[in-house]
Amino acid sequence: MDEAVFHHLYETYHRDVFNFLTYLTKDRQLAEDLSHEVYVKAIRAYSSFERRSSEKTWLFSIAKNVAVDHFRKTTVRKRHADRFFDWDTMEIESDKKTPEQWAVESEEIRTVLRLLDDCTTDQRLVLIMRYMNDLTIAETAASLEWSEGKVKTTQHRALKRLRNQMAAADREEDR
């Protein structure tokens, strides 16, 4: 990969890739480490990049795979330490706050970010890519290696879940 190409990819997409990984991991330092890994993989794979998708979609696909690999490695390590955790049904969560959680003043946004933690991993991936990183349905599908139909269905279910949870939170607040 030409150094100019690397700089172009980094300068153009680094913030989006970093934000995506930060939302996904809820750990700024981990997101930084994973971002570096994304660009190492991009450098190695750029010669085989077939341009059937945009560079942004291609980088998000790499970022998603890097994050999934990280979570899998973490899961395997934890599995040996904790035999009582049901890895098939429980979601991997981090208790660290994202920079956005510290900075956001709006109660509604904080509520949405909190409720996002209750979504499945697939739902979080779709909502983060679609609404926080402004990817289209096609770009999201390409990044996740899913059909557009699966992205639409997952997005619909995630939004429905968030709406129901927000309505329940509003009812609880009114009591």
PLY file of the C-alpha trace (Angstrom):
ply
format ascii 1.0
element vertex 175
property float x
property float y
property float z
element edge 174
property int vertex1
property int vertex2
end_header
0.00 0.00 0.00
1.28 3.41 -0.97
1.93 5.74 2.00
-0.30 8.37 0.42
-3.18 5.88 0.25
-2.72 5.00 3.91
-2.74 8.68 4.89
-5.84 9.26 2.76
-7.70 6.37 4.45
-6.57 7.40 7.90
-7.32 11.10 7.51
-10.68 10.49 5.85
-12.09 7.68 8.01
-10.18 7.50 11.29
-12.73 9.49 13.30
-15.63 7.36 12.02
-13.81 4.08 12.65
-12.67 5.21 16.10
-16.17 6.42 17.07
-17.71 3.16 15.86
-15.27 1.13 17.97
-15.74 3.44 20.97
-19.52 3.03 20.87
-19.13 -0.71 20.45
-16.53 -1.32 23.18
-17.33 1.60 25.51
-13.60 1.87 26.15
-11.70 4.71 24.51
-8.27 3.10 24.98
-9.46 -0.24 23.63
-11.08 1.54 20.67
-7.77 3.26 19.97
-5.90 -0.07 20.08
-8.47 -1.75 17.85
-8.38 1.21 15.43
-4.66 0.69 14.99
-5.31 -2.99 14.31
-7.90 -2.03 11.68
-5.33 0.04 9.79
-2.68 -2.68 10.07
-5.15 -5.12 8.51
-6.17 -2.54 5.89
-2.54 -2.00 4.90
-2.05 -5.76 4.49
-5.29 -6.26 2.56
-5.42 -3.12 0.41
-3.90 -4.81 -2.64
-6.79 -7.30 -2.61
-9.47 -4.61 -2.07
-11.74 -5.16 -5.09
-13.66 -1.86 -4.81
-17.04 -3.60 -4.91
-17.87 -1.34 -1.96
-16.68 2.05 -0.81
-13.47 2.42 1.17
-15.56 3.45 4.17
-17.69 0.30 3.99
-14.57 -1.82 3.55
-12.92 -0.24 6.63
-16.08 -0.68 8.71
-16.16 -4.33 7.72
-12.57 -4.71 8.91
-13.40 -2.77 12.12
-16.41 -4.98 12.83
-14.29 -8.11 12.32
-11.50 -6.77 14.54
-14.02 -6.00 17.31
-15.71 -9.40 17.00
-12.30 -11.11 17.13
-11.43 -9.11 20.24
-14.72 -10.04 21.94
-14.22 -13.70 21.01
-10.71 -13.74 22.48
-12.00 -12.00 25.62
-14.87 -14.46 25.82
-12.56 -17.47 25.64
-10.33 -16.05 28.37
-13.29 -15.27 30.62
-14.92 -18.63 29.96
-12.06 -20.39 31.64
-12.21 -18.03 34.61
-15.97 -18.09 35.11
-17.81 -21.35 34.48
-21.22 -19.97 35.54
-21.66 -17.32 32.84
-23.98 -18.40 30.01
-22.05 -17.24 26.94
-24.74 -18.34 24.51
-27.47 -16.10 25.90
-25.73 -13.24 27.74
-24.15 -10.24 26.04
-20.59 -9.07 26.57
-20.72 -5.73 28.35
-18.27 -3.16 29.55
-18.89 -1.01 32.62
-16.74 1.84 31.31
-18.45 4.97 30.02
-17.81 6.34 26.54
-16.68 9.94 26.09
-20.16 10.69 24.77
-21.76 9.42 27.99
-19.66 11.86 30.00
-20.23 14.80 27.68
-23.87 14.45 26.66
-26.14 16.75 28.61
-29.46 15.71 27.13
-31.40 13.29 29.33
-33.04 11.73 26.29
-29.71 10.96 24.62
-28.33 9.47 27.86
-31.45 7.33 28.10
-31.06 6.10 24.51
-27.39 5.27 25.06
-28.26 3.41 28.27
-31.08 1.53 26.59
-28.78 0.65 23.71
-26.90 -1.54 26.20
-30.06 -3.66 26.53
-30.12 -4.39 22.80
-28.50 -7.47 21.31
-25.02 -7.15 19.86
-26.45 -7.28 16.31
-28.96 -4.54 17.13
-26.23 -2.34 18.66
-24.01 -2.87 15.60
-26.80 -1.81 13.24
-27.92 1.21 15.27
-24.37 2.46 15.79
-23.49 2.07 12.11
-26.77 3.55 10.84
-27.39 6.42 13.26
-24.07 7.25 14.88
-21.85 6.69 11.84
-24.44 7.58 9.16
-23.94 4.47 7.04
-26.69 3.60 4.58
-28.52 0.29 4.79
-26.43 -0.96 1.87
-23.16 0.14 3.49
-24.19 -1.41 6.81
-25.11 -4.67 5.08
-21.80 -4.73 3.23
-19.84 -3.96 6.41
-21.59 -6.68 8.40
-21.67 -9.09 5.44
-25.45 -9.39 5.81
-28.32 -8.98 3.41
-30.02 -5.59 3.32
-33.16 -7.35 4.52
-31.41 -8.57 7.65
-30.14 -5.05 8.36
-33.65 -3.61 7.91
-35.22 -6.28 10.13
-32.57 -5.88 12.83
-32.92 -2.09 12.69
-36.72 -2.31 12.91
-36.57 -4.65 15.93
-33.92 -2.53 17.64
-35.89 0.69 17.18
-39.07 -1.00 18.38
-37.22 -2.27 21.44
-35.80 1.19 22.17
-39.23 2.84 21.77
-40.83 0.32 24.14
-38.05 0.76 26.69
-38.27 4.56 26.47
-42.04 4.42 26.93
-41.57 2.18 29.98
-38.94 4.55 31.36
-41.33 7.50 30.84
-44.12 5.65 32.64
-41.74 4.82 35.50
-40.68 8.47 35.70
-44.31 9.63 35.86
-44.98 7.55 38.97
0 1
1 2
2 3
3 4
4 5
5 6
6 7
7 8
8 9
9 10
10 11
11 12
12 13
13 14
14 15
15 16
16 17
17 18
18 19
19 20
20 21
21 22
22 23
23 24
24 25
25 26
26 27
27 28
28 29
29 30
30 31
31 32
32 33
33 34
34 35
35 36
36 37
37 38
38 39
39 40
40 41
41 42
42 43
43 44
44 45
45 46
46 47
47 48
48 49
49 50
50 51
51 52
52 53
53 54
54 55
55 56
56 57
57 58
58 59
59 60
60 61
61 62
62 63
63 64
64 65
65 66
66 67
67 68
68 69
69 70
70 71
71 72
72 73
73 74
74 75
75 76
76 77
77 78
78 79
79 80
80 81
81 82
82 83
83 84
84 85
85 86
86 87
87 88
88 89
89 90
90 91
91 92
92 93
93 94
94 95
95 96
96 97
97 98
98 99
99 100
100 101
101 102
102 103
103 104
104 105
105 106
106 107
107 108
108 109
109 110
110 111
111 112
112 113
113 114
114 115
115 116
116 117
117 118
118 119
119 120
120 121
121 122
122 123
123 124
124 125
125 126
126 127
127 128
128 129
129 130
130 131
131 132
132 133
133 134
134 135
135 136
136 137
137 138
138 139
139 140
140 141
141 142
142 143
143 144
144 145
145 146
146 147
147 148
148 149
149 150
150 151
151 152
152 153
153 154
154 155
155 156
156 157
157 158
158 159
159 160
160 161
161 162
162 163
163 164
164 165
165 166
166 167
167 168
168 169
169 170
170 171
171 172
172 173
173 174
